[in-house]
């Protein structure tokens, strides 16, 4: 079992959980009111070809009685923990082809149903599995079913066979499709706006949303005050006021007057000059004194300057 889970690329932690549950459980039997000594949980046949033949004969007897027959062309045997000689002997006796991992889509479904979910069901009868663990197992099974190599993923193959059908993806017109598939097909317009041609997309080894975003956004000159705003440890309200100041969008009295509002033009702090962003924050006697004290406290020996120079 451990070899099978490793071959299927299950996470190591998940494999350790399964193997711990399988290898550490013990049982006791109550006889006449007394419990026997614990014994390990074991099942299966003896590790020899004779036990395999006996089991196969039992299945053949069942087949005769029920009328059900195995389709050897659609059946495979997966080996683990046996030698090559034993494998060849079993294959020659049963007449079924050797299975190779990773399995195909239908084989994956059967493996999930017959092995993985069976393990979960078995241990769920003994222990109360947390809901989080159950969802994790289901997520791993879904990933195993739908994922594989990038070009061999079942979902990718389904889109190609059902929607694209060998046509040029740039010319495919969908009348009915799921929301997700429709968005993927409409991404052509976005990629063209970002400056990508069909050849560029075909030759891509990887695609980054960040790269496409910057291509759509374009190139802009960096502003001088970006580090003051973006790397500021102040509270959000302070950074908001600072950003508005940098863009010249504060509701100072000079702006209100330009909008046609009848307001007093004097600075709200000193009442000496017309209130502008430059005067309010740097040239006002109250603001200039505050700046001087802060610079002195930080040990910075420079004069108080305007917004652009500061």
Secondary structure, 3 states (H helix, E strand, C coil): CHHHHHHCCCCHHHHHHHHHHHHHCEECCEECCEECCCEECCCCCCCCHHHHHHHHHHHHHHHHHHCCCCCHHHCEECCCCCCHHHHHHHHHHHCCEECCCCCCHHHHHHHHHHHHHHHHHHHHHHCCCCHHHHHHHHHHHHHHHHCCCHHHCHHHHHHHHHHHCCCCHHHCCCCCCCHHHHHHHHHHHHHHHCCCCHHHHHCCCCCCHHHHHHHHHCCCCCCCCHHHHHCCCCCHHHHHHHHHHHCCCCCCHHHHHHCCCCCCCECCCCCCCECCHHHHHHHCHHHHHHHHHHHHHCCCCCCCCCCCCC
